[in-house]
Amino acid sequence: MKYEPHSYQTYAVRYIEDHPVAAVLLDMGLGKTSITLTALNNLLFDSFEAHRILVIAPLRVARDTWPAEIQKWDHLSLLTCSVAVGTEAERRAALLRRADICMINRENVQWLIEESGVPFDFDTVVVDELSSFKSHRTKRFRALMKIRPRVRRIIGLTGTPSANGLMDLWAEYRLLDMGQRLGRFIGQYRTDYFLPDKRSGQVVFTYKPLPGAEEAIYRRIADITISMKSADHLRMPELISSEYEVRLSEEERARYNDLKKDLVLRLPDGEITAANAAALSNKLSQMANGAVYDDAGGTIHIHGRKLDALEDLIEAANGKPVLVAYWFKHDFAGISERLRKLHIPFSPLDTPESIRRWNAGELPVALVHPASAGHGLNLQSGGSTIIWFGLTWSLELYQQTNARLWRQGQTADTVVVQHIVTKGTIDGRICRALSAKGRTQSALIEAVKADLKI
C-alpha cells in the first residue's frame, strides 16, 4: 500500500529524525507505528544514522502489529525484521538473525540484556508504550538502564505518559535522557516538585505537586517531547460515554457493606477476608461485578445484576458487534456462561485468529481483557461499541482499550463506550478516579502539543 502521510505524520517523522532522544506522545489512532517505521527507514537508508534497531513493545504488539505494519507499506519494503518472542531458543535465534529491526516483548528485556548471552549491539531503541517503564523499581527498567549509555538514539512512544499522575514521568524521562531534565534520582525529583500527601507517621503513601510544579516539569521536558491529539488532526467519530446503572437488593447490599465495614464476610459457601485496603478494594470490585473469590480460591456468586444489564445492552445493540471489557476471571466465566445460554457466538480476543474474526465481522460479541489487549491492537474494523463490564483503576489501560475502537480507520460515525456501574459501590469511585487522572494527563499533552508549522 502506498504511504500518503498526513501533515502531522510528516512533522512527527522529521521530529524523530532530528532528535536523538525523542518522547513522542501520540494520541491513540494517529499511526505512531507507521510514523516511527518511516523515520527509522530514513535513518537506516538515507542518513545512515541508525544501523541496528531494537523495538520493545507489549507481546502482541511486538509479535503482530510491528511486522504487519512493515509488510503493509510499500516504502518500507527494504526493511528486514525479526521477532524475538516465544521459547528461549526461538528468541535467541531471532536475535542472532541479521535484521534491521528486532522486536521483543517488554517482559524479556531483562533476559535479553542479562541472560541471553547475545551481545547487545543495538544503537537505536524504540520503547513502544513508554508508560510501561514508569516504575524505576522494575527489573526491565534497571536492565535497560545498564545499557542505556551505549544507545545513540532512543524513541519513547505512548499516548498515556502520566496515567497515574506526574510521578510516573520521572522513570520514563530518566530512561530517555539519563536524568538530564528531571534529575538522576527519584528522591530529588520528589523534593523539587512534590509535597507528601497521604501518610502514616513517617511512611508517605502519595505525593501532590507543589504549586507551579506541573508547568515547571512540562517546561523541562518540552525540548525532547512532541505531543499530538487525534481530535486535532483527524476527523474522529463522535465518542459517546454513558453509564448503565444497576442496583443491588437489600440482602446483596448488606453483604457488600458487611465486607466493607469488617474486612471479613462469612457466607454459607465460604469466608472472604480482606487483609488491607488494597485487598478490600479488590474484593469490593469483585462483589460489584457479581462474584468474589473466597479464602480458599473458590468463586462465590453474589448477584447477576451486571450480567442482566449486559444481556440488555447486547440486545439493544440490535445485531451490531459488541466488544466487552472484563477484569476478573470470574467475570469472564460468568459472561461466557450467560452468552452460551443465550446462544450468542463469542470469543475472547487472545489469538491472531480471534482478532481476524472480529475485524472480519464474524463475531457478534468479543471479550477483551484490558491488560492483554489494551495496547496497539487494531480492532476498529469489527465494531464501534465497547461495554465495560468491570472497571479498572488504570487510566492507561482504560484509554488504550477504548482506543482500539475510537481511532483512525473507524468507519462508524459514533463510537459508544458503555459502563455497567453498580450503584452505591466502589464502581462510582473508580469512575471518578479515572476522570481526575484524565485531567492531569490532558494538561501534560496540551503543554507539549506540537505546533505544526510545516
Sine and cosine of phi, psi and omega as CSV:
sin_phi,cos_phi,sin_psi,cos_psi,sin_omega,cos_omega
0.00,0.00,0.65,-0.76,0.00,-1.00
-0.97,0.24,0.72,-0.70,-0.02,-1.00
-1.00,0.02,0.91,-0.41,0.04,-1.00
-0.87,-0.49,1.00,0.03,-0.15,-0.99
-0.94,0.33,0.53,-0.85,0.21,-0.98
-0.94,0.35,0.26,-0.97,-0.01,-1.00
-0.88,0.47,-0.61,0.80,0.00,-1.00
-0.92,0.39,-0.53,0.85,0.03,-1.00
-0.94,0.35,-0.64,0.77,0.08,-1.00
-0.88,0.48,-0.67,0.74,0.03,-1.00
-0.87,0.49,-0.72,0.69,-0.04,-1.00
-0.91,0.41,-0.61,0.79,0.06,-1.00
-0.86,0.50,-0.74,0.67,0.01,-1.00
-0.89,0.46,-0.62,0.79,-0.01,-1.00
-0.88,0.48,-0.72,0.69,0.01,-1.00
-0.89,0.46,-0.66,0.75,0.00,-1.00
-0.91,0.41,-0.58,0.81,-0.09,-1.00
-1.00,0.08,-0.21,0.98,-0.07,-1.00
-0.85,-0.53,0.95,-0.31,0.05,-1.00
-0.86,0.51,-0.47,0.88,0.13,-0.99
-0.88,-0.47,0.87,-0.49,-0.08,-1.00
-0.64,-0.77,0.79,-0.61,0.18,-0.98
-0.98,-0.22,0.91,-0.41,-0.10,-0.99
-0.93,-0.36,0.98,-0.19,-0.06,-1.00
-0.99,-0.11,1.00,0.10,-0.04,-1.00
-0.99,-0.17,0.81,-0.59,0.02,-1.00
-0.87,0.50,0.39,-0.92,-0.03,-1.00
-0.84,0.54,0.70,-0.71,0.08,-1.00
1.00,-0.03,0.00,1.00,-0.04,-1.00
-1.00,0.05,-0.03,1.00,0.07,-1.00
0.99,0.15,0.70,0.72,-0.07,-1.00
-0.90,0.43,-0.52,0.86,-0.02,-1.00
-0.93,0.38,-0.74,0.68,0.01,-1.00
-0.92,0.40,-0.59,0.80,0.07,-1.00
-0.87,0.49,-0.76,0.65,-0.06,-1.00
-0.91,0.41,-0.67,0.74,0.02,-1.00
-0.90,0.44,-0.60,0.80,0.04,-1.00
-0.90,0.44,-0.70,0.71,0.03,-1.00
-0.89,0.45,-0.68,0.74,0.01,-1.00
-0.90,0.43,-0.64,0.77,0.04,-1.00
-0.86,0.51,-0.68,0.73,0.03,-1.00
-0.92,0.40,-0.65,0.76,-0.01,-1.00
-0.92,0.38,-0.53,0.85,0.00,-1.00
-0.97,0.23,-0.71,0.70,-0.22,-0.98
-0.92,-0.38,-0.20,0.98,0.02,-1.00
-0.96,-0.28,-0.85,0.53,-0.05,-1.00
-1.00,-0.07,-0.23,0.97,-0.01,-1.00
0.84,0.54,0.56,0.83,0.01,-1.00
-1.00,-0.05,-0.12,0.99,0.10,-1.00
-0.76,-0.65,0.55,-0.84,-0.05,-1.00
-0.80,-0.60,-0.64,0.77,0.03,-1.00
-0.59,-0.80,0.77,-0.64,-0.21,-0.98
-0.84,-0.54,0.69,-0.72,0.10,-1.00
-0.93,-0.38,0.78,-0.62,0.10,-0.99
-0.94,-0.34,0.83,-0.55,0.04,-1.00
-0.95,-0.30,0.83,-0.56,-0.11,-0.99
-0.48,-0.87,0.23,-0.97,0.17,-0.99
-0.84,0.55,0.45,-0.90,-0.17,-0.98
-0.78,0.62,-0.83,0.56,-0.08,-1.00
-0.92,0.38,-0.53,0.85,0.02,-1.00
-0.93,0.36,-0.68,0.74,0.04,-1.00
-0.91,0.41,-0.64,0.77,-0.09,-1.00
-0.98,0.22,-0.63,0.78,-0.17,-0.99
-0.93,-0.37,-0.77,0.63,-0.20,-0.98
-0.95,0.32,-0.76,0.65,-0.05,-1.00
-0.90,0.43,-0.76,0.65,0.05,-1.00
-0.87,0.49,-0.60,0.80,0.00,-1.00
-0.90,0.43,-0.61,0.80,0.02,-1.00
-0.92,0.39,-0.61,0.79,0.04,-1.00
-0.90,0.45,-0.67,0.74,0.00,-1.00
-0.95,0.32,-0.41,0.91,-0.12,-0.99
-0.96,0.29,-0.62,0.78,-0.19,-0.98
-0.97,-0.24,0.72,-0.69,-0.04,-1.00
-0.87,0.49,-0.66,0.76,-0.12,-0.99
-0.95,0.32,-0.13,0.99,0.01,-1.00
-0.98,-0.22,0.26,0.97,-0.12,-0.99
-0.90,0.44,-0.41,0.91,0.00,-1.00
-0.98,0.19,-0.32,0.95,-0.06,-1.00
-0.94,0.34,0.70,-0.71,0.15,-0.99
-0.92,-0.39,0.54,-0.84,-0.03,-1.00
-0.60,-0.80,0.39,-0.92,0.14,-0.99
-0.72,-0.69,0.52,-0.85,-0.08,-1.00
-0.90,-0.43,0.93,-0.38,-0.08,-1.00
-1.00,-0.08,0.95,0.33,0.11,-0.99
-0.77,-0.63,0.17,-0.99,0.00,-1.00
0.98,-0.20,-0.53,-0.85,-0.02,-1.00
-0.94,0.34,0.22,-0.98,0.01,-1.00
-0.87,0.49,-0.65,0.76,0.02,-1.00
-0.90,0.43,-0.66,0.76,0.02,-1.00
-0.92,0.40,-0.64,0.77,0.02,-1.00
-0.91,0.42,-0.69,0.72,-0.03,-1.00
-0.91,0.42,-0.64,0.77,0.03,-1.00
-0.89,0.45,-0.63,0.78,0.02,-1.00
-0.92,0.40,-0.61,0.79,0.01,-1.00
-0.93,0.37,-0.58,0.81,-0.03,-1.00
-0.98,0.18,-0.27,0.96,0.04,-1.00
-0.95,0.33,0.76,-0.65,-0.01,-1.00
-0.97,0.24,0.95,-0.30,0.00,-1.00
-0.64,-0.77,0.42,-0.91,0.01,-1.00
-0.91,0.42,-0.66,0.75,-0.08,-1.00
-0.77,-0.64,0.74,-0.68,0.09,-1.00
-0.89,-0.45,0.77,-0.64,0.04,-1.00
-0.97,-0.23,0.68,-0.74,0.05,-1.00
-0.62,-0.79,0.56,-0.83,0.05,-1.00
-0.98,0.20,0.48,-0.88,-0.15,-0.99
-0.89,0.45,-0.46,0.89,0.00,-1.00
-0.91,0.41,-0.33,0.94,-0.04,-1.00
-0.97,-0.24,0.21,0.98,0.01,-1.00
-0.89,0.45,-0.72,0.69,0.01,-1.00
-0.89,0.46,-0.69,0.73,0.02,-1.00
-0.85,0.52,-0.71,0.71,-0.02,-1.00
-0.85,0.53,-0.72,0.69,-0.14,-0.99
-0.99,0.14,-0.61,0.79,-0.17,-0.99
-0.95,-0.32,-0.33,0.94,-0.16,-0.99
-0.80,-0.60,-0.35,0.94,-0.14,-0.99
-0.93,0.36,-0.49,0.87,-0.07,-1.00
0.98,0.18,0.01,1.00,0.03,-1.00
-1.00,-0.02,0.80,-0.60,-0.01,-1.00
-0.85,0.53,0.67,-0.74,0.02,-1.00
-0.99,0.10,0.99,-0.17,-0.07,-1.00
-0.91,-0.42,0.42,0.91,0.00,-1.00
-1.00,0.06,0.80,-0.60,0.04,-1.00
-0.99,-0.11,-0.19,0.98,0.00,-1.00
-0.73,-0.69,0.73,-0.68,-0.01,-1.00
-0.80,-0.59,0.73,-0.68,0.12,-0.99
-0.92,-0.39,0.82,-0.57,0.07,-1.00
-0.96,-0.27,0.98,-0.18,0.03,-1.00
-0.99,0.11,0.83,-0.56,-0.20,-0.98
0.94,0.35,0.93,0.37,0.03,-1.00
-0.82,0.57,-0.48,0.88,-0.03,-1.00
-0.90,0.45,-0.29,0.96,0.05,-1.00
-0.97,0.26,-0.06,1.00,0.10,-1.00
-0.92,-0.38,0.51,0.86,-0.06,-1.00
-0.98,0.20,-0.23,0.97,0.03,-1.00
-0.96,-0.26,0.84,-0.54,0.00,-1.00
-0.98,0.22,-0.08,1.00,-0.02,-1.00
-1.00,-0.01,-0.21,0.98,-0.08,-1.00
-0.96,0.28,0.44,-0.90,0.02,-1.00
-0.91,0.41,-0.58,0.81,-0.02,-1.00
-0.91,0.42,-0.63,0.78,0.02,-1.00
-0.91,0.42,-0.74,0.67,-0.05,-1.00
-0.90,0.44,-0.63,0.78,0.01,-1.00
-0.91,0.42,-0.70,0.71,-0.03,-1.00
-0.92,0.39,-0.56,0.83,0.03,-1.00
-0.91,0.42,-0.47,0.88,0.00,-1.00
-0.89,0.46,-0.62,0.78,-0.07,-1.00
-0.98,-0.21,0.00,1.00,-0.05,-1.00
-0.83,0.56,-0.64,0.77,0.01,-1.00
-0.88,0.48,-0.36,0.93,-0.01,-1.00
-1.00,0.08,-0.17,0.99,-0.05,-1.00
-1.00,-0.01,0.84,-0.54,-0.04,-1.00
-0.99,0.14,-0.53,0.85,-0.01,-1.00
-0.74,-0.67,0.65,-0.76,0.06,-1.00
-0.62,-0.79,0.69,-0.72,-0.03,-1.00
-0.80,-0.60,0.84,-0.54,0.05,-1.00
-0.96,-0.27,0.82,-0.57,-0.03,-1.00
-0.91,-0.43,0.72,-0.69,0.12,-0.99
-0.19,-0.98,0.37,-0.93,0.15,-0.99
-0.96,-0.29,-0.15,0.99,-0.06,-1.00
-0.74,-0.67,0.98,0.22,-0.10,-0.99
-0.96,0.27,-0.47,0.88,-0.07,-1.00
-0.72,-0.70,0.83,0.56,-0.12,-0.99
-0.86,0.50,-0.53,0.85,-0.02,-1.00
-0.93,-0.36,0.35,0.94,0.03,-1.00
0.92,-0.40,0.09,-1.00,-0.11,-0.99
-0.92,0.40,-0.37,0.93,-0.01,-1.00
-0.88,0.48,-0.48,0.88,0.01,-1.00
-0.87,0.49,-0.47,0.88,-0.16,-0.99
-0.92,0.38,-0.46,0.89,-0.14,-0.99
-0.87,0.49,-0.80,0.60,-0.06,-1.00
-0.90,0.44,-0.63,0.78,-0.02,-1.00
-0.88,0.48,-0.71,0.70,-0.02,-1.00
-0.99,0.15,-0.41,0.91,0.13,-0.99
-0.88,0.47,-0.64,0.77,0.03,-1.00
-0.93,0.38,-0.63,0.78,-0.05,-1.00
-0.95,0.30,-0.82,0.57,-0.15,-0.99
-0.93,-0.36,0.19,0.98,0.02,-1.00
0.85,0.52,0.51,0.86,0.14,-0.99
1.00,-0.09,0.14,0.99,-0.06,-1.00
-0.91,0.42,-0.57,0.82,-0.15,-0.99
-0.98,-0.20,-0.67,0.74,-0.04,-1.00
-0.94,-0.33,0.15,0.99,0.08,-1.00
0.99,-0.12,0.38,-0.92,-0.04,-1.00
-1.00,0.09,-0.28,0.96,-0.11,-0.99
-0.79,-0.62,0.69,-0.72,-0.03,-1.00
-0.89,0.45,-0.55,0.83,0.01,-1.00
-0.88,0.47,-0.67,0.75,0.02,-1.00
-0.93,0.37,-0.60,0.80,0.05,-1.00
-0.88,0.48,-0.71,0.71,0.05,-1.00
-0.88,0.48,-0.70,0.72,-0.03,-1.00
-0.90,0.43,-0.64,0.77,-0.08,-1.00
-0.96,0.29,-0.54,0.84,-0.19,-0.98
-0.82,-0.57,-0.08,1.00,-0.12,-0.99
-0.70,-0.71,0.32,-0.95,0.15,-0.99
-0.85,-0.52,0.56,-0.83,0.09,-1.00
-0.86,0.52,0.64,-0.77,-0.01,-1.00
-0.91,-0.41,-1.00,-0.07,0.00,-1.00
-0.99,0.15,0.74,-0.67,-0.06,-1.00
-0.47,-0.88,0.29,-0.96,0.12,-0.99
-0.72,-0.69,0.98,-0.21,-0.10,-1.00
0.90,0.43,-0.84,-0.54,0.00,-1.00
-1.00,0.03,-0.08,1.00,-0.03,-1.00
-1.00,-0.02,0.87,-0.49,-0.01,-1.00
-0.99,-0.17,0.82,-0.58,-0.02,-1.00
-1.00,-0.04,-0.65,0.76,-0.03,-1.00
-0.66,-0.75,0.35,-0.94,0.04,-1.00
-0.82,-0.57,0.46,-0.89,0.09,-1.00
-0.84,-0.55,0.56,-0.83,-0.07,-1.00
-0.90,0.43,0.60,-0.80,0.15,-0.99
-0.92,0.40,0.39,-0.92,0.08,-1.00
-0.83,0.55,0.80,-0.60,0.01,-1.00
0.99,0.11,-0.07,1.00,-0.07,-1.00
-0.92,0.40,-0.63,0.78,-0.05,-1.00
-0.85,0.53,-0.76,0.65,0.00,-1.00
-0.90,0.43,-0.62,0.79,0.00,-1.00
-0.90,0.44,-0.66,0.75,0.02,-1.00
-0.89,0.45,-0.69,0.72,-0.01,-1.00
-0.89,0.46,-0.61,0.79,0.03,-1.00
-0.91,0.42,-0.61,0.79,-0.05,-1.00
-0.91,0.41,-0.56,0.83,-0.10,-1.00
-0.99,-0.17,-0.05,1.00,-0.16,-0.99
-0.89,0.46,-0.51,0.86,-0.12,-0.99
-0.96,0.28,-0.26,0.96,0.03,-1.00
-0.87,-0.50,0.24,0.97,-0.12,-0.99
-0.83,-0.56,0.75,-0.67,0.10,-0.99
-0.85,-0.53,0.69,-0.73,-0.04,-1.00
-0.72,-0.70,0.69,-0.73,0.03,-1.00
-0.63,-0.78,0.60,-0.80,0.08,-1.00
-0.95,-0.32,0.66,-0.75,-0.07,-1.00
-0.88,0.47,-0.57,0.82,-0.02,-1.00
-0.90,0.43,-0.38,0.93,0.01,-1.00
-0.98,0.19,-0.39,0.92,-0.17,-0.98
-0.82,-0.57,-0.20,0.98,-0.02,-1.00
-0.80,-0.60,0.42,-0.91,0.18,-0.98
-0.99,0.12,1.00,-0.02,-0.05,-1.00
-1.00,0.09,0.53,-0.85,0.10,-0.99
-0.91,0.42,0.41,-0.91,0.05,-1.00
-0.90,0.43,0.69,-0.72,0.01,-1.00
-0.97,-0.25,0.89,-0.46,-0.01,-1.00
-0.93,-0.38,0.85,-0.53,-0.01,-1.00
-0.90,-0.43,0.74,-0.67,-0.03,-1.00
-0.55,-0.83,0.27,-0.96,0.02,-1.00
-0.89,-0.46,0.69,-0.72,0.08,-1.00
-0.94,-0.35,0.95,-0.31,-0.16,-0.99
-1.00,0.00,0.71,-0.70,0.11,-0.99
-0.85,-0.52,0.42,-0.91,-0.07,-1.00
-0.84,-0.54,0.62,-0.79,0.05,-1.00
-0.99,0.12,0.44,-0.90,0.14,-0.99
-0.96,0.29,0.16,-0.99,0.00,-1.00
-0.88,0.48,-0.66,0.75,0.01,-1.00
-0.91,0.41,-0.68,0.73,0.02,-1.00
-0.91,0.42,-0.64,0.77,0.04,-1.00
-0.90,0.44,-0.63,0.77,0.00,-1.00
-0.90,0.44,-0.66,0.75,0.05,-1.00
-0.88,0.47,-0.71,0.71,0.00,-1.00
-0.86,0.51,-0.75,0.66,-0.04,-1.00
-0.92,0.39,-0.57,0.82,0.03,-1.00
-0.88,0.47,-0.71,0.70,0.02,-1.00
-0.91,0.41,-0.66,0.75,-0.01,-1.00
-0.87,0.49,-0.61,0.79,-0.06,-1.00
-0.99,0.17,-0.70,0.72,-0.19,-0.98
-0.96,-0.28,-0.15,0.99,-0.07,-1.00
0.90,0.43,0.08,1.00,0.05,-1.00
-0.69,-0.72,0.73,-0.69,0.05,-1.00
-0.76,-0.65,0.84,-0.54,0.01,-1.00
-0.97,-0.23,0.85,-0.52,0.01,-1.00
-0.85,-0.53,0.35,-0.94,0.02,-1.00
-0.83,0.56,-0.50,0.87,-0.06,-1.00
-1.00,0.02,-0.18,0.98,-0.04,-1.00
0.34,-0.94,0.06,-1.00,-0.02,-1.00
-0.93,-0.36,0.64,-0.77,-0.01,-1.00
-0.87,-0.49,0.82,-0.57,-0.01,-1.00
-0.84,-0.55,0.69,-0.72,0.11,-0.99
-0.92,-0.39,0.88,-0.48,-0.15,-0.99
-0.97,0.24,-0.49,0.87,-0.06,-1.00
-0.45,-0.89,-0.07,-1.00,-0.08,-1.00
-0.89,0.45,-0.64,0.77,-0.01,-1.00
-0.91,0.41,-0.68,0.73,0.03,-1.00
-0.91,0.42,-0.62,0.79,0.03,-1.00
-0.89,0.45,-0.69,0.72,0.04,-1.00
-0.84,0.54,-0.67,0.74,0.00,-1.00
-0.90,0.43,-0.71,0.71,0.00,-1.00
-0.91,0.42,-0.65,0.76,-0.01,-1.00
-0.92,0.39,-0.58,0.81,0.07,-1.00
-0.90,0.44,-0.66,0.75,0.03,-1.00
-0.88,0.48,-0.72,0.70,-0.03,-1.00
-0.91,0.42,-0.62,0.79,0.04,-1.00
-0.88,0.47,-0.52,0.85,0.00,-1.00
-0.99,0.16,-0.38,0.93,0.10,-0.99
0.79,-0.61,-0.14,0.99,0.01,-1.00
-0.46,-0.89,0.26,-0.96,-0.02,-1.00
-0.51,-0.86,0.56,-0.83,0.06,-1.00
-0.99,0.17,0.73,-0.68,0.08,-1.00
-1.00,0.06,0.02,-1.00,-0.09,-1.00
-0.92,0.39,-0.30,0.95,0.02,-1.00
-1.00,-0.05,0.00,1.00,0.01,-1.00
1.00,-0.05,-0.02,1.00,0.06,-1.00
-0.99,0.17,0.18,-0.98,-0.02,-1.00
-0.94,-0.34,0.78,-0.63,0.03,-1.00
-0.94,-0.35,0.82,-0.57,0.01,-1.00
-0.97,0.25,0.73,-0.68,0.01,-1.00
-0.94,-0.33,-0.75,0.66,0.01,-1.00
-0.31,-0.95,0.23,-0.97,0.03,-1.00
-0.88,-0.48,0.43,0.90,-0.08,-1.00
-0.88,0.47,-0.70,0.71,-0.03,-1.00
-0.95,0.33,-0.56,0.83,0.04,-1.00
-0.91,0.42,-0.64,0.77,0.07,-1.00
-0.89,0.45,-0.67,0.74,0.01,-1.00
-0.90,0.44,-0.67,0.74,0.02,-1.00
-0.88,0.47,-0.66,0.75,0.04,-1.00
-0.86,0.51,-0.69,0.72,0.01,-1.00
-0.89,0.46,-0.67,0.74,-0.05,-1.00
-0.93,0.36,-0.63,0.78,0.04,-1.00
-0.90,0.43,-0.66,0.75,0.04,-1.00
-0.90,0.43,-0.65,0.76,0.00,-1.00
-0.92,0.39,-0.41,0.91,0.04,-1.00
-0.92,0.39,-0.30,0.95,0.15,-0.99
0.84,0.54,0.72,0.70,0.07,-1.00
1.00,-0.07,-0.22,0.98,0.05,-1.00
-0.95,0.32,0.66,-0.75,0.01,-1.00
-0.87,0.50,0.59,-0.80,-0.05,-1.00
-0.79,-0.62,0.75,-0.67,0.11,-0.99
-0.99,-0.16,0.81,-0.58,-0.05,-1.00
-0.92,-0.38,0.85,-0.52,0.03,-1.00
-1.00,-0.09,0.81,-0.58,0.03,-1.00
-0.85,-0.53,0.23,-0.97,-0.05,-1.00
-0.85,-0.52,-0.75,0.66,-0.06,-1.00
-0.99,-0.12,0.40,-0.92,0.03,-1.00
-0.88,0.47,-0.59,0.81,0.00,-1.00
-0.95,0.31,-0.38,0.93,0.17,-0.99
-0.88,0.47,-0.75,0.66,0.00,-1.00
-0.86,0.51,-0.69,0.72,-0.02,-1.00
-0.90,0.44,-0.69,0.72,-0.02,-1.00
-0.92,0.39,-0.68,0.74,0.02,-1.00
-0.90,0.44,-0.70,0.72,-0.02,-1.00
-0.87,0.49,-0.70,0.71,0.00,-1.00
-0.89,0.46,-0.67,0.74,-0.01,-1.00
-0.92,0.40,-0.67,0.74,-0.01,-1.00
-0.91,0.41,-0.61,0.79,0.06,-1.00
-0.90,0.44,-0.65,0.76,0.00,-1.00
-0.90,0.44,-0.55,0.84,0.01,-1.00
-1.00,0.07,-0.07,1.00,-0.02,-1.00
0.87,0.49,0.65,0.76,0.04,-1.00
-0.98,-0.20,0.89,-0.46,0.04,-1.00
-0.88,0.48,0.67,-0.75,0.00,-1.00
-0.42,-0.91,0.20,-0.98,0.08,-1.00
-0.35,-0.94,0.59,-0.81,0.21,-0.98
-0.95,0.32,0.57,-0.82,0.03,-1.00
-1.00,-0.02,0.98,0.19,-0.06,-1.00
-0.79,-0.62,0.11,0.99,0.05,-1.00
-0.64,-0.77,0.39,-0.92,0.07,-1.00
-0.83,0.56,-0.58,0.81,-0.01,-1.00
-0.93,0.38,-0.66,0.75,0.02,-1.00
-0.92,0.40,-0.59,0.81,0.05,-1.00
-0.92,0.39,-0.62,0.78,0.04,-1.00
-0.90,0.44,-0.69,0.72,0.00,-1.00
-0.89,0.46,-0.65,0.76,0.04,-1.00
-0.89,0.46,-0.76,0.65,-0.03,-1.00
-0.92,0.40,-0.40,0.92,0.03,-1.00
-1.00,0.09,-0.02,1.00,0.01,-1.00
0.98,0.19,0.35,0.94,-0.06,-1.00
-1.00,-0.02,-0.12,0.99,-0.06,-1.00
-0.89,-0.46,0.89,-0.45,0.09,-1.00
-0.91,0.42,-0.57,0.82,0.01,-1.00
-0.69,-0.72,0.72,-0.69,0.10,-0.99
-0.82,-0.58,0.62,-0.78,-0.01,-1.00
-0.95,-0.31,0.73,-0.68,-0.08,-1.00
-0.70,-0.71,0.69,-0.73,0.12,-0.99
-0.99,-0.15,0.81,-0.59,-0.08,-1.00
-0.83,0.56,-0.55,0.83,-0.05,-1.00
-0.95,0.32,-0.40,0.92,-0.04,-1.00
-0.97,-0.23,-0.32,0.95,-0.03,-1.00
-0.75,-0.66,0.34,0.94,-0.04,-1.00
-0.98,0.21,-0.31,0.95,-0.08,-1.00
-0.85,-0.52,0.75,-0.66,0.30,-0.95
0.99,0.17,-0.30,0.95,-0.06,-1.00
-0.98,0.20,0.68,-0.74,0.03,-1.00
-0.99,-0.10,0.96,-0.27,-0.05,-1.00
-0.88,-0.48,0.11,0.99,-0.14,-0.99
-0.93,0.37,-0.34,0.94,-0.02,-1.00
-0.97,0.26,-0.32,0.95,-0.10,-0.99
-1.00,0.01,-0.33,0.94,-0.03,-1.00
0.09,-1.00,0.01,-1.00,-0.06,-1.00
-0.69,-0.72,0.30,0.95,0.01,-1.00
-0.78,-0.62,0.77,-0.63,0.10,-1.00
-0.83,-0.56,0.70,-0.71,0.02,-1.00
-0.89,-0.45,0.84,-0.55,0.06,-1.00
-1.00,0.01,0.98,-0.20,0.05,-1.00
-0.95,0.30,-0.70,0.71,0.04,-1.00
-0.80,-0.60,0.72,-0.70,-0.08,-1.00
-1.00,0.02,0.34,-0.94,0.06,-1.00
-0.85,-0.53,0.54,-0.84,0.08,-1.00
-0.96,0.28,-0.29,0.96,-0.11,-0.99
-0.99,0.13,0.92,-0.38,0.06,-1.00
-0.89,0.46,-0.62,0.78,-0.02,-1.00
-0.85,0.52,-0.78,0.62,-0.01,-1.00
-0.91,0.41,-0.59,0.81,0.00,-1.00
-0.90,0.44,-0.78,0.63,-0.03,-1.00
-0.92,0.40,-0.67,0.74,-0.04,-1.00
-0.92,0.40,-0.60,0.80,0.02,-1.00
-0.92,0.39,-0.70,0.72,0.06,-1.00
-0.87,0.50,-0.57,0.82,-0.05,-1.00
-0.96,0.29,-0.12,0.99,0.13,-0.99
-0.91,0.42,-0.45,0.89,0.02,-1.00
-0.96,-0.29,-0.66,0.75,-0.05,-1.00
-1.00,0.02,0.99,0.10,-0.09,-1.00
-0.36,-0.93,0.13,-0.99,0.07,-1.00
-0.85,0.52,0.70,-0.71,-0.03,-1.00
0.98,-0.18,-0.19,0.98,0.08,-1.00
-0.95,0.31,0.85,-0.52,-0.08,-1.00
-1.00,0.04,-0.31,0.95,0.02,-1.00
-0.95,0.31,0.50,-0.86,0.03,-1.00
-0.97,0.26,-0.37,0.93,-0.08,-1.00
-0.70,-0.72,0.70,-0.71,0.17,-0.99
-0.93,-0.36,0.80,-0.61,-0.07,-1.00
-0.95,-0.31,0.80,-0.60,0.07,-1.00
-0.91,-0.41,0.94,-0.34,-0.01,-1.00
-0.97,-0.22,0.69,-0.72,0.06,-1.00
-0.89,-0.45,0.87,-0.50,0.11,-0.99
-1.00,0.09,0.92,-0.40,-0.14,-0.99
-0.87,-0.48,0.81,-0.59,0.06,-1.00
-1.00,0.08,0.90,-0.43,-0.11,-0.99
-0.87,0.49,0.66,-0.75,0.08,-1.00
0.96,0.27,0.31,0.95,0.01,-1.00
-0.86,-0.51,-0.10,-0.99,-0.02,-1.00
-0.90,0.43,-0.29,0.96,0.04,-1.00
-0.80,0.60,-0.67,0.74,-0.01,-1.00
-0.89,0.45,-0.64,0.77,0.03,-1.00
-0.91,0.42,-0.63,0.78,0.01,-1.00
-0.90,0.44,-0.69,0.72,0.03,-1.00
-0.86,0.51,-0.69,0.73,0.00,-1.00
-0.92,0.39,-0.61,0.79,0.01,-1.00
-0.91,0.41,-0.66,0.75,0.03,-1.00
-0.89,0.46,-0.62,0.78,0.02,-1.00
-0.91,0.42,-0.68,0.73,-0.01,-1.00
-0.92,0.40,-0.68,0.74,0.03,-1.00
-0.90,0.44,-0.59,0.81,0.00,-1.00
-0.88,0.47,-0.58,0.82,0.01,-1.00
-0.92,0.40,-0.64,0.77,0.03,-1.00
-0.90,0.43,-0.70,0.71,-0.01,-1.00
-0.88,0.47,-0.69,0.72,-0.01,-1.00
-0.88,0.48,-0.61,0.79,0.01,-1.00
-0.89,0.45,-0.65,0.76,0.02,-1.00
-0.90,0.43,-0.73,0.68,-0.06,-1.00
-0.90,0.43,-0.64,0.77,0.05,-1.00
-0.89,0.45,-0.62,0.79,-0.10,-0.99
-0.92,0.39,-0.49,0.87,-0.06,-1.00
-0.88,-0.47,0.35,0.94,-0.03,-1.00
-0.88,0.48,0.66,-0.75,-0.05,-1.00
-0.93,0.37,0.64,-0.77,0.11,-0.99
-0.99,-0.15,0.97,-0.23,-0.16,-0.99
-0.99,0.15,0.97,0.26,0.03,-1.00
-0.98,-0.20,0.97,0.22,-0.06,-1.00
-0.79,-0.62,0.00,0.00,0.00,0.00
